[in-house]
Amino acid sequence: MTRTNSLALAEALRRSKATRLAHFTPARSFPHILRDGAIRSSKDLAEAAPEQFTPTDRERFDQQPDKVCCTFQFPNGYYLAQARQKPDHQNYPDWICLFLDVELALREGTLFAPCNAARQSGARLRPGPEALLELFAATSDNWPRGAGHLQGAATNLQAEVLVPGPIELKHVLAVAMPSHEAVTNELARLRVLKAEVPPLTWLVEPVLFDRNRLSSRVRNGPPLTEAVWVPPQSDGMTR
């Protein structure tokens, strides 16, 4: 990427008003991410940690196994609804949403799709500022962008950003789960597994994990709450 193209892409990202990327991962994969210090692409997992593969990793119909699937601002609830139906996930229903540094979209080799990246075997994926801004057009992939559409979210809620991996933990802005109990349980599980947990902001927002509610809120508002999780007080009360 030339300096001119890099500046143009940075300007396109600024115009999008997106402040973060989002990436869903099964909670059972999180200890491995913490130990490894990075979110790995399917290609990396296949070579270094095949036991961490999931069905959705194996079915990389977008033809980009060296990249990590992300979305702008909010996670892809349609992807999560589909992934939860996979046999390998039915016994492990807990998921985590990782919010990531939006400037990962400027990484060399990043591709943008105005729809699910797997459509037409990845044919809709393109690099560059025009491809990025297409995700935020008034009409994108036949989806209209209404007046209440939340800022920073792509017009088509399945539009994707494919970032070359790995994505180091330093790029994780926050970790979201659907309830205070889910966060408490996840941290307890990580302690049992002796996984070293770096300082992270944990958020609680059930809407992120409900496809229909998330779609409605992103398209029409109001903004999501995304409450910061606070550890239970020593007397056992939960804040």
ZAKOLLUM-580079 format. One line per field, with one value per residue (C-alpha): residue number from 0; x, y, z. Coordinates in nm, 4 decimals. Layout:
nr c(NUM|...)
c1 c(X|...)
c2 c(Y|...)
c3 c(Z|...)
END
This chain:
nr c(0|1|2|3|4|5|6|7|8|9|10|11|12|13|14|15|16|17|18|19|20|21|22|23|24|25|26|27|28|29|30|31|32|33|34|35|36|37|38|39|40|41|42|43|44|45|46|47|48|49|50|51|52|53|54|55|56|57|58|59|60|61|62|63|64|65|66|67|68|69|70|71|72|73|74|75|76|77|78|79|80|81|82|83|84|85|86|87|88|89|90|91|92|93|94|95|96|97|98|99|100|101|102|103|104|105|106|107|108|109|110|111|112|113|114|115|116|117|118|119|120|121|122|123|124|125|126|127|128|129|130|131|132|133|134|135|136|137|138|139|140|141|142|143|144|145|146|147|148|149|150|151|152|153|154|155|156|157|158|159|160|161|162|163|164|165|166|167|168|169|170|171|172|173|174|175|176|177|178|179|180|181|182|183|184|185|186|187|188|189|190|191|192|193|194|195|196|197|198|199|200|201|202|203|204|205|206|207|208|209|210|211|212|213|214|215|216|217|218|219|220|221|222|223|224|225|226|227|228|229|230|231|232|233|234|235|236|237|238)
c1 c(0.0000|0.1459|0.1490|-0.1206|-0.3465|-0.2861|-0.3897|-0.6989|-0.7995|-0.7485|-0.9737|-1.2392|-1.2231|-1.2631|-1.5673|-1.7258|-1.7354|-1.6685|-1.4764|-1.4132|-1.4295|-1.6175|-1.5318|-1.7299|-1.5448|-1.6638|-1.5871|-1.4097|-1.1509|-1.0763|-0.8226|-0.6196|-0.6351|-0.5088|-0.2256|-0.1279|-0.1534|-0.3421|-0.6540|-0.5397|-0.6674|-0.7996|-0.4731|-0.2681|-0.4923|-0.4701|-0.0913|-0.0318|-0.3409|-0.5819|-0.7636|-0.8946|-1.0691|-1.4464|-1.6874|-1.7115|-1.3312|-1.3325|-1.6030|-1.4114|-1.6146|-1.4712|-1.1427|-0.9411|-0.8135|-0.5257|-0.7650|-0.9818|-1.3489|-1.4675|-1.7495|-1.7638|-1.8930|-2.1244|-2.0906|-2.2614|-2.5650|-2.6613|-2.3276|-2.3746|-2.7263|-2.5954|-2.2862|-2.4920|-2.6705|-2.3483|-2.3230|-1.9825|-2.1241|-2.4476|-2.2684|-2.0675|-2.3254|-2.1241|-1.9818|-1.7709|-1.7661|-1.4252|-1.4188|-1.0996|-0.8984|-1.0708|-0.7345|-0.6866|-0.8972|-0.5921|-0.3681|-0.2026|-0.4096|-0.7415|-1.0470|-1.4022|-1.7321|-2.0704|-2.2354|-2.1364|-1.7831|-1.8585|-2.1158|-2.0086|-1.7025|-1.5569|-1.6093|-1.7486|-1.4324|-1.2231|-0.9410|-0.9184|-1.1110|-1.3953|-1.4619|-1.4681|-1.7087|-1.9402|-2.0220|-2.1674|-2.3559|-2.7174|-2.8029|-2.5579|-2.6198|-2.9878|-3.0155|-3.1270|-2.9663|-3.2419|-3.2252|-3.2034|-2.9179|-2.6513|-2.3330|-2.0323|-2.2323|-2.2337|-2.5558|-2.5825|-2.5332|-2.3530|-2.0926|-1.7486|-1.3914|-1.1294|-0.8113|-0.4863|-0.3985|-0.2801|-0.4444|-0.2465|-0.4217|-0.3039|-0.5691|-0.8567|-1.0510|-1.3129|-1.4696|-1.8500|-2.0789|-2.4593|-2.4883|-2.3032|-2.3291|-2.1689|-1.8684|-1.8317|-1.8491|-1.6033|-1.3451|-1.3882|-1.3345|-1.0210|-0.8856|-0.9506|-0.7678|-0.4837|-0.5090|-0.3367|-0.5931|-0.4480|-0.6268|-0.9365|-1.2588|-1.5528|-1.8915|-2.2410|-2.4893|-2.7418|-2.8583|-2.5232|-2.6023|-2.9603|-2.9779|-3.3245|-3.2881|-2.9441|-3.0678|-3.3580|-3.1454|-2.8709|-3.1198|-3.3548|-3.1905|-3.1675|-2.7962|-2.6988|-2.6167|-2.3021|-2.2619|-1.9123|-1.8921|-1.7921|-1.6665|-1.9103|-1.8562|-1.6985|-2.0358|-2.1656|-2.3840|-2.3635|-2.3556)
c2 c(0.0000|0.3368|0.6340|0.8069|0.5022|0.4659|0.8267|0.7800|0.4698|0.6519|0.9332|0.6821|0.5233|0.8654|0.9385|0.6076|0.7296|0.3752|0.3623|-0.0118|-0.3509|-0.6484|-1.0186|-1.3109|-1.6094|-1.9130|-1.8699|-2.2067|-2.0547|-1.7577|-1.9337|-2.0281|-1.6685|-1.5430|-1.7965|-1.7312|-1.3543|-1.3152|-1.3881|-1.6269|-1.6782|-2.0155|-2.0745|-2.0111|-2.2380|-2.5169|-2.5033|-2.4353|-2.5344|-2.7560|-2.8510|-2.4932|-2.5284|-2.4853|-2.5773|-2.2150|-2.2033|-2.5050|-2.3578|-2.0524|-1.9996|-1.6472|-1.8062|-1.5933|-1.8360|-1.6039|-1.3322|-1.2710|-1.1893|-0.8669|-0.6161|-0.2428|-0.1216|-0.4154|-0.7927|-0.9959|-1.1373|-1.3388|-1.5195|-1.5997|-1.7341|-1.9655|-2.0736|-2.1659|-2.4284|-2.6116|-2.9475|-2.8628|-2.5517|-2.6897|-2.8311|-2.5085|-2.2298|-1.9426|-1.6790|-1.3675|-1.0492|-0.8871|-0.5173|-0.4289|-0.1243|0.0241|0.1094|-0.2601|-0.1783|0.0104|-0.2974|-0.3922|-0.6572|-0.5833|-0.6538|-0.5187|-0.6766|-0.4941|-0.8266|-1.1551|-1.2112|-1.5738|-1.4778|-1.5835|-1.7472|-1.4117|-1.2381|-0.9240|-0.8625|-0.5619|-0.3532|0.0225|0.3344|0.3022|-0.0528|0.0636|0.3505|0.1234|-0.0444|0.2854|0.3994|0.5207|0.1949|-0.0926|-0.4370|-0.3361|-0.2457|0.1135|0.3173|0.4827|0.8026|0.6067|0.3799|0.3814|0.5688|0.3607|0.0506|-0.0727|-0.0313|-0.4074|-0.5600|-0.8590|-0.6450|-0.7675|-0.6536|-0.9243|-0.8326|-1.0231|-1.2173|-1.2533|-0.9754|-0.9196|-0.8793|-0.5192|-0.4397|-0.5661|-0.2649|-0.4590|-0.8010|-0.8263|-1.0992|-1.1168|-1.0934|-1.0143|-1.3824|-1.4837|-1.2587|-1.3845|-1.7465|-1.6869|-1.5297|-1.8157|-2.0668|-1.8846|-1.9010|-2.2757|-2.3155|-2.1012|-1.8667|-1.5350|-1.2608|-0.9189|-0.6008|-0.5902|-0.3923|-0.6324|-0.5176|-0.6568|-0.6214|-0.8981|-0.7315|-0.8063|-1.1782|-1.1623|-1.1355|-0.9830|-0.7344|-0.6286|-0.5778|-0.3643|-0.1499|-0.0870|0.0055|0.2133|0.2955|0.3739|0.3139|0.0063|0.0420|-0.1764|-0.1530|-0.1961|-0.5115|-0.4516|-0.7424|-0.8542|-0.6909|-0.9001|-0.9325|-1.1303|-0.8561|-0.7987|-0.4445)
c3 c(0.0000|-0.1013|0.1350|-0.0763|-0.0661|0.3070|0.3676|0.1513|0.3464|0.6765|0.5539|0.4470|0.7914|0.9540|0.7372|0.8354|1.2001|1.3169|1.6444|1.6754|1.5090|1.6533|1.6445|1.7861|1.9306|2.1299|2.4999|2.4957|2.2572|2.4817|2.7103|2.4029|2.2751|2.6108|2.6280|2.2680|2.3044|1.9784|1.7756|1.5053|1.1524|1.0375|0.8524|1.1660|1.3735|1.1179|1.1314|1.5012|1.7021|1.5047|1.8263|1.8371|1.5017|1.4942|1.2134|1.1073|1.0788|0.8483|0.6269|0.5106|0.1961|0.1650|0.0465|0.2926|0.5597|0.6556|0.7748|1.0831|1.0190|1.1822|1.1478|1.2079|1.5452|1.6285|1.5847|1.3133|1.4924|1.1849|1.1966|1.5656|1.5140|1.2420|1.4345|1.7407|1.5318|1.4489|1.6325|1.7816|1.9494|2.0902|2.3951|2.4342|2.4029|2.5529|2.3214|2.3648|2.1591|2.1306|2.0454|1.8607|1.7589|1.4520|1.2956|1.2250|0.9182|0.7880|0.8070|0.4798|0.2999|0.4738|0.2585|0.2779|0.1706|0.1676|0.2559|0.4171|0.2893|0.2025|-0.0600|-0.4094|-0.2525|-0.1528|-0.4880|-0.3207|-0.1176|-0.2214|-0.0722|-0.0482|0.0555|-0.1948|-0.0810|0.2822|0.2167|0.0185|0.3512|0.4784|0.1681|0.1851|0.0105|0.0371|-0.1076|-0.1457|0.2240|0.2931|0.5682|0.7716|0.9737|1.3002|1.1909|1.4621|1.3796|1.2839|1.1901|0.8314|0.6334|0.5790|0.9228|0.7703|0.5920|0.6911|0.7366|0.6872|0.8740|0.8142|1.1262|1.3854|1.5879|1.9062|2.2426|2.2658|2.0031|2.2225|2.3530|2.5498|2.6002|2.5992|2.7326|2.7672|3.1470|3.4688|3.5596|3.2301|3.2946|3.6519|3.5346|3.2514|3.4799|3.7282|3.4471|3.3350|3.6904|3.7042|3.3723|3.5080|3.2117|3.2734|3.2142|3.1283|3.2367|3.0164|3.0141|3.0438|2.9145|2.9698|2.6844|2.6106|2.2884|2.1226|2.1424|2.0111|1.6320|1.6062|1.8903|1.7700|1.4147|1.5336|1.7639|1.5091|1.2377|1.4497|1.7842|2.0624|2.1286|2.3276|2.6973|2.7168|3.0937|3.2337|3.4456|3.8078|4.0240|4.2953|4.6326|4.9047|5.0814|4.7847|4.6415|4.2673|4.1390)
END
